[in-house]
Amino acid sequence: MHDALKAATAPVRFGPKHHSAEPRVTTNFLSCVLAAVFTSVPAVALAEWQAVEEVRPYSISGTSGAGLYESIGERGPKAGGFGRAIAHTTFKLTWTRKYEPQGNACVIVTNRPKLIITYTLPKPSAALPAAVKSSWEAFISGVQAHERVHGETIKEMVKDIEATSIGLTVADDPDCKKIRIELTRRLGEISQRQRQRGRDFDKIEMGDGGNIQQLILKLVNGP
């Protein structure tokens, strides 16, 4: 299978030493924008909210699995210093947050997130032959499922931030300055945990014999 893949898609290769040549599934996490918006909204418990999830397709061409994968390598989203990606997940997170002095302390009484998750995925620009269409649908379904896992970890991160933020109280902080430092520290820890979860998941999915590699092999070595 590896030989067929290399012959059909050279110079695409597998293995940790060839990341720059292989279009990959990646997750590029945009920095959380911690927008402190002072409002007159009354104090609330954890608010109900829904993430906005959108798919941003990029166009590829080809009439075979190998041709489609080659086009991904040419047109896929750039992945930092690692060449092109098959797909990636990004997000924008902003907050409506209210800090309220209570006596000599400061308390976060409102902490409402707005989360937009964007999945960038390949999409053939023209109709595919029936056999190739079947292979493609199996491939893109697997890639979408992979990216949705990243989307779920992002939503879980936001819920963790919400839980640790609402009601956060810092004593001896009537000007609500110390609380911002403490909140930033906590958010950094939560963000790092989420990033590590993503890296661990990708390591399994994209390692030798992993799900993503198998999806690529089936696509490229199919019709």
ZAMARGU-4260 file (C-alpha; in steps of 0.2 Angstrom, whole numbers, plus 5000, padded with zeros to 4 digits):
<rodrens>
0) 5000/5000/5000 | 5014/5012/5004 | 5023/5009/4987 | 5006/5012/4978 | 5003/5028/4988
5) 5021/5035/4984 | 5020/5031/4966 | 5003/5039/4964 | 5006/5055/4974 | 5025/5058/4974
10) 5032/5067/4983 | 5019/5064/4997 | 5026/5053/5010 | 5022/5047/5028 | 5032/5048/5043
15) 5038/5061/5056 | 5052/5067/5045 | 5041/5071/5030 | 5028/5083/5038 | 5033/5097/5026
20) 5028/5087/5011 | 5012/5079/5016 | 4995/5087/5016 | 4989/5084/5034 | 4974/5087/5045
25) 4978/5100/5057 | 4970/5111/5070 | 4975/5129/5070 | 4968/5137/5086 | 4966/5156/5085
30) 4970/5165/5101 | 4955/5168/5112 | 4950/5186/5112 | 4946/5190/5130 | 4935/5205/5127
35) 4930/5212/5143 | 4913/5221/5139 | 4906/5231/5154 | 4887/5230/5153 | 4873/5232/5165
40) 4867/5214/5163 | 4863/5207/5180 | 4873/5193/5188 | 4868/5176/5182 | 4874/5158/5184
45) 4881/5148/5169 | 4872/5155/5154 | 4865/5145/5140 | 4874/5147/5123 | 4877/5138/5107
50) 4893/5138/5097 | 4891/5144/5079 | 4899/5130/5067 | 4902/5134/5049 | 4911/5125/5035
55) 4923/5134/5023 | 4926/5123/5008 | 4941/5126/4996 | 4940/5120/4978 | 4950/5105/4972
60) 4950/5095/4955 | 4953/5078/4949 | 4944/5063/4942 | 4953/5050/4953 | 4957/5048/4971
65) 4975/5051/4967 | 4971/5066/4957 | 4960/5073/4971 | 4973/5070/4984 | 4987/5078/4973
70) 4975/5094/4971 | 4973/5094/4990 | 4992/5095/4991 | 4992/5110/4980 | 4977/5119/4986
75) 4975/5114/5004 | 4976/5127/5018 | 4993/5132/5023 | 4998/5124/5040 | 5012/5135/5047
80) 5029/5128/5043 | 5022/5111/5039 | 5016/5114/5021 | 4998/5111/5016 | 4984/5103/5026
85) 4970/5092/5021 | 4958/5102/5033 | 4959/5112/5048 | 4948/5119/5062 | 4950/5137/5068
90) 4939/5147/5081 | 4936/5164/5087 | 4931/5166/5105 | 4925/5183/5113 | 4917/5186/5129
95) 4904/5198/5137 | 4911/5200/5154 | 4907/5211/5169 | 4919/5214/5184 | 4910/5220/5199
100) 4918/5227/5215 | 4910/5220/5230 | 4916/5228/5246 | 4935/5227/5245 | 4935/5212/5232
105) 4931/5210/5214 | 4919/5197/5207 | 4915/5192/5189 | 4896/5192/5188 | 4894/5191/5170
110) 4904/5180/5158 | 4895/5175/5142 | 4905/5168/5127 | 4902/5170/5109 | 4911/5155/5099
115) 4913/5153/5081 | 4921/5137/5075 | 4926/5136/5056 | 4930/5119/5048 | 4940/5121/5032
120) 4938/5106/5021 | 4941/5101/5003 | 4927/5100/4990 | 4928/5094/4972 | 4924/5108/4959
125) 4916/5096/4947 | 4905/5080/4947 | 4915/5064/4950 | 4913/5047/4942 | 4902/5036/4952
130) 4916/5024/4959 | 4927/5039/4963 | 4912/5048/4971 | 4910/5034/4983 | 4928/5034/4988
135) 4928/5052/4990 | 4913/5052/5001 | 4920/5039/5013 | 4936/5050/5014 | 4928/5066/5017
140) 4916/5059/5030 | 4931/5052/5040 | 4940/5069/5038 | 4925/5078/5044 | 4923/5067/5059
145) 4941/5070/5064 | 4938/5089/5063 | 4922/5088/5073 | 4932/5080/5087 | 4943/5095/5088
150) 4927/5106/5087 | 4920/5097/5103 | 4936/5100/5112 | 4935/5118/5109 | 4917/5119/5115
155) 4923/5109/5131 | 4937/5122/5133 | 4924/5136/5133 | 4913/5127/5145 | 4928/5125/5157
160) 4933/5144/5155 | 4915/5148/5159 | 4914/5137/5174 | 4931/5144/5181 | 4926/5162/5178
165) 4909/5165/5183 | 4909/5170/5202 | 4928/5171/5202 | 4932/5182/5217 | 4949/5191/5221
170) 4950/5199/5238 | 4959/5216/5241 | 4955/5221/5223 | 4942/5236/5223 | 4949/5242/5206
175) 4947/5225/5198 | 4965/5223/5192 | 4971/5208/5201 | 4957/5198/5195 | 4962/5200/5177
180) 4979/5193/5180 | 4972/5178/5190 | 4959/5175/5176 | 4972/5176/5162 | 4983/5163/5172
185) 4968/5151/5173 | 4963/5153/5155 | 4981/5149/5150 | 4981/5133/5159 | 4964/5128/5152
190) 4970/5133/5134 | 4986/5122/5136 | 4976/5107/5142 | 4964/5109/5126 | 4979/5111/5115
195) 4987/5095/5122 | 4972/5085/5120 | 4972/5090/5101 | 4990/5085/5099 | 4987/5069/5108
200) 4972/5065/5097 | 4981/5070/5081 | 4996/5059/5086 | 4985/5044/5086 | 4974/5048/5071
205) 4989/5053/5060 | 5002/5040/5065 | 5007/5025/5055 | 4992/5015/5053 | 4981/5028/5060
210) 4963/5033/5054 | 4969/5047/5044 | 4983/5038/5035 | 4970/5024/5031 | 4958/5036/5024
215) 4971/5043/5013 | 4977/5026/5007 | 4960/5020/5003 | 4957/5036/4993 | 4973/5036/4983
220) 4973/5018/4980 | 4955/5017/4975 | 4947/5022/4958
</rodrens>
